[in-house]
Amino acid sequence: VYKKQDGYDHTVVVIDYGVKFNILRSLVDAGFKVIVVPADSPYEGIMKHDPDGVFLSNGPGDPFATSAYASPIIKRLLDDKMPIFGICLGNQLLALAGGLTTKKMHKGHRGANHPVLDLKTNKVYITSQNHGCVVSDTTVPDNIEVSVSSLFDGTVEGIRFKDRPAFA
């Protein structure tokens, strides 16, 4: 147990690609019942928990390599219109499952104090980041919009699906 869960409003299944403990505590603090499943869990292993949503966690590594086993599951969740949200590697995996691509950065984003812009509200958020790959914005499918960008280099930091409840 990440933290005592007395009551909760919604059940979220966290697909663990290398999730940090504090992310799980934060989800509990937000009122979620948190169930963590391994990165290679099958669709049925996720759905048996009857989730209200699925969280694609952060984690290390190459998103393209991880997508070999993650994308089919994420695509099925997208087809079912399961609410999905993700961060870091989860953002990149959601993008790949949605038809975008990723690329290796010349220099990654590492550390704290990375300003990002919410393109809908024009609000700036200061984030901590640790990634060496980035979602490419060269070909964005019509059902996806870039929602957050880096103020350092303009790279994609967040996406939102227009036709289903999925964002990262």
N, C-alpha and C positions, 0 to 999 in steps of 0.2 A: 504494500500500500504506500502510495507516494505521500499521502496525507490523509488524515481521518476524513471520511466522506459520510457525514451524517445525513444529508439530504442532497438531492440533485434535481435539476430540471430536465436535463437531457443526457442521453448516453452517447458518448463519442468513442469510436474505436480508433486508436492510434496505431498506424502502421509504422513500426519501429525500424527506421533506416539508420539509426544511431542517435536516437532522441536523447536530449539532455534532461536530466532529472528535474531541473527547474521548470522546464516546459510543462512537464506532467503536473507539477505542483500548481503552476499558473492556470492550467485547464481546470483543475479541481477548485481553485479559488474562484474561477469564473462560474462555478455552479454545475460543472459537468461530472457525470459518472464516467470515469476513464477506464477503458479496457485496452491494454496493450497487446498487440499480436506481432509475431515475427514478420520481418520484411518479405519473406517468401510465402506468407499465408495465402491459401487459395480463397477464392471469392466466397465459397461456402463457409470457410472458417471465420471470415469477417462478418458475414450476414447472420450467422447463428446467434450473434449477440444482439440482434434487432436494434442496430444503431439508429440514432437520429441524424448522425453525420459521421464522416470519416476524416481524420486528420492525417495528412501526409507529413511525416516528421522531417526534421533536419537530419543531417548525417554527413559523413565523409564520402569522398570518392567521385568517380566519373558518372554523371547522370546518364549518359548514353549506355554505359555498361549495365548499370542498375535497371534501366528501362527494359532490358531484354526480358526480365521476369516481372517487372512491376507494371509496365504499360498495359498488358492484356487485362490485368485486374482493374487498373484505374479506368480503362476504356469501358469495361463492363459496368463499373460503378457510375460512370458518366452516362452511359446508355440508359441506366435505370433511374437517372436523375436523382441519385443519392447526393445530398449536400456534402461537398468536399471542400476542405480548406487545407492549406499547407504553407510551410515556410522553408526557405533555404533549398536543400535538395528536393524537398516536397514540391516547391514551386517549379523547379526544373523538370521533375518527373510529370507533373500535371501538364506542363507546357508540351513536353514530348508526346504524351498520350493524346493531347489535343491537336497535334499536327504541326507544332512549331519545332524548331531545332535549337540545339545548344552548341556553344563553341567554347574552346579554351581561351581564357583571357591572357593577354601578354603579361600583365601583372594582376593578380587577384585583388579582391577587396578583403582586407584583413584588419581587424581591430574595431575600436569604438569610434563614435562621432562621424558616421557616414550619413550625410544629409540625403534624403530621398523626397521626391515630390509626388503627392497624390494628385494625379492629373485631373480628377473630377472636382476636387474641392480646392485645389491650389495650396493645400496645407503642406508644410515641410515637417518631416519627422527626422529625428536624429536616431540612427540605428547602430547596432553592432553587427558586423558581418564577418564571415569567414568562408569565402568561396573562390575557387579558381576557374570556374566555368560560369557562363552566363547564357540566358535565353536570348536567342537571336530575334531581332525584329525585322529581318529582311522579308519574310513571308508570314504574315499573320492571317490565319483563316478568318472569314467573315463573321464567324460566331464567337470570336475572342477579341478582346480589346486589351491593349497595354494600359494598365491602371496606375502603375508606380514606376518612376524612373530615377536613376541616380543623378544627383546634381553634380557629382564629380566628373562623370564621363558620359552621361546620357543613356547608359545601358538599362535594359529592362530589369526591374526589381519586383514587379508584380503584374499579374494578369487576372482578368475576370472574363468568365464565359457570359455571353449575352443570352443564351438560350437554355441555361440550366444553372442550378445553384452551386457553382464552383468558382473558387478564387484562391489565389495564393499571393 
